[in-house]
Amino acid sequence: MITIAEFCEFARIDVQDDDGTIAAILTAAETYVKEKTGKRRPDGGDSSLYDNAVKMLAAHWYDNRTPTGTDTKEIPYTLSDLISHISLVSTYPEVGEKIEPY
């Protein structure tokens, strides 16, 4: 799980009173990545790509959380590509898949 402090450092956020908003956005971003890819964050393994996808999406949503007219902000290509990659590789377990211990 990505902490609010880790996310604020990643997104360069100095505001101290947005913790509730940031926590909600992080939860929604992790849910989105999990449902979009069908994969979940690995237990104990390297989760840097997965975590970066969640942080990038959360930062995008945080920066664009107030819709303005017809100027919509699409998800950046780098994030779309990262989500696609996660969905295709076997590094990340399928949602609901249990990893058996050795």
N, C-alpha and C positions, 0 to 999 in steps of 0.2 A: 504494500500500500504506500502510495506517495503521500508524504506529510505536507501540511500547509507550508511549512518553512522551506522544504525542498522546492515546492512549486513556486513560491514567491521569489526564491533565488533564481530559478530557471527563467521566470517571466519578468524578472526585474521589477517586482512590485514592492513598494515601500509603505503602502497604506496598512495601518494596523487594525482598522475596524471592519475589514471585509472578510473576516474569517468564515462567517456563515455562508456568504456567497461563494467564496472560493471552495469550501468543502462541498457544497452542492454541485458546483461545476465539475470538480474532480470526480465525484461519484458518478455524475452523468457521463463524463468523458470515458471513464473506465467501462461503464455499462455499454456505451456506444461501441467502443473498440471490441469488446467481448462479443457483442451481438453481431456486429458487422463482419468480424473475422471467423466467428465460431470457435475461437481459441481463447484460452485464459492465460493469465500470468502464471509462469511456472513456479512451483514451490521449491525454493532453495537454489534454483539454477540461475543462469544469467538472464535477467529480464530487462536489460538496458534498452533494447529496441522497443519492447512493449511499453515500458515506462516512458520512453521518449515520445511515443505516439500519443499516449494519454496526456502527457504534459503539453505537447504541441497543440492538441485539440482543445484542451482546457484553456490554454493561453489564447488561442484563436477565439473561443467563445467568450472569454473574459474581456478581451479587447473589443469585441463586437456584440456585447450583451444588450445594447440598446438599439433596436432596429430604427433606421432612419429612412423614411420614405421608401422609394423603390431601389435604393442603393444596397443591394444584398451582397454579402461577402461570402464567396464560395470557399470551401476548404482548399487550402493551398495544395498544389500538385505534390510537393515533397511529402506532405502528410498522407495524401491519398495513396501515393506509391508505397509508403511505409506500411499502411494498413493492408494494402494488397499483398505485400511481401509476407507479413505476419500470417495472413490467411492461407498462404501457399506452403510455408515451410513446416517441417515436422518438429522443430525446436519447441514449439509451444503446444501444450496439450489441448485436445479438443475440450470444449465445454462439457462438463459432466464426466469426462474421462478420469479414472482414478489411476494414479501411478503406483504400481506395486513396488514395494521395497525389494532390494536385492537380497 
